[in-house]
Amino acid sequence: MSTSKRYSPKVRQRVVRVVFDHEADYPSQWAAIGAIAPKIGCTPETLRSWVRQAERNAGCREGMTTSERELIKALERENRELKQTNEILRKASAYFAQAELDRRGK
């Protein structure tokens, strides 16, 4: 049974800074991550993903920054809502058009 721990953004930033500050003390960045992760109670893979995202945000690594991801999520949400609204309007239009045709026939 796994339990999900949520770390605050402040804690994440501090731990990532610790990795950047101490990676010179280890043979590789992965070794630094592997040594630091158990001290804060997360898996090395979790810490590695935080470090990679921090590198993307700083422009040191290719990929989407956090703000770009948030923008894309917001645009996808807006797109989904607009599609739902259009579908509702399309159905309402068909309903009222049919009602108008039925009224004219009488």
N, C-alpha and C positions, 0 to 999 in steps of 0.2 A: 504494500500500500504506500503510494507516494503522496507526500504532502507538498503543496505549492507554497513557497515562501515569496512574499512580495517585498522587494527592496525599494526604498524610496529613491527618487532620482539623485538626491543629495548623497546618499550612501554609495550609489553606483559611481557617481563622479569621483568621489574620494578614493574608492578602491581602484578605479581605472588610473587615477593619478599616481597611486602607489605603485601600480604595475609599471607605468612609464618611468617613474623615478628610480625603481630598483631593477629594471630589466638589464642594466649594465652589470649588475652583480651576479647574473646567471648566464649560462652559456647560450641561451636562446630566450626569446620572449615566451615561448610555450613553457619552458622550465620555470620562469618567473610566475607565470599564471598558475602552473601546477603547484607551486609552493605557497602562493598567496590565497588561492581559492578556499582551501580547507580552513584557513584562519578566520574567514568571515562566514563560513558555513554554506557555501554554494559549490556547485560542481565546477571543475575547470572549464568545461564547455560553455557554461553560462557566462563565466567571467570572460572567456575568449570572445563570445559574441558581443559583450559590452565593449571590450577593447576595440574590436573591429568596427563597431558602429561609431565609437569615438574617433577613430582614425578617418572614417568616411566624413563625419561632421567637420573635422579639421582640414579636410581636403588632401590628406596624405594617402588615401586609398580610393580606388574607383568604386562607384556605387551611389545609391540614393542616400541623401542625408535624411535625418529625422524630420526636418521641416518639409522636405519634398514628399516623404511618405505620408505625412499628415495631410498635405494638400491633395494628394491623389485619393486618399480615403474620403476626404470631404467632397471632392468632385464626383467620385463614384456614388456616394450617398445621395448627392443632389441629382445625379443622372437617374438613379433608381427611383427617386421620388417623382421626378418629372415624367418618367415612363408610366408610373402608376397613375398620375394625374391625367396624362393623355389617354390612357386606356379608359378611365372613368368618363372623361369627356366624350370619347368616341362612342361608348355605350349609351350615354345619355342622349347624344345627338341622334343615334339610330332609334332610340325609344321614342323621342319626340317627333322625329320624322315619320315614323310609323303611325303615331297617334294623329298627326296632321292628315296623313293619307286616309286613315279610317274616318276622320271627321268629314272630309270632303266627299267621301263616298255616300254619305247619308243624305 
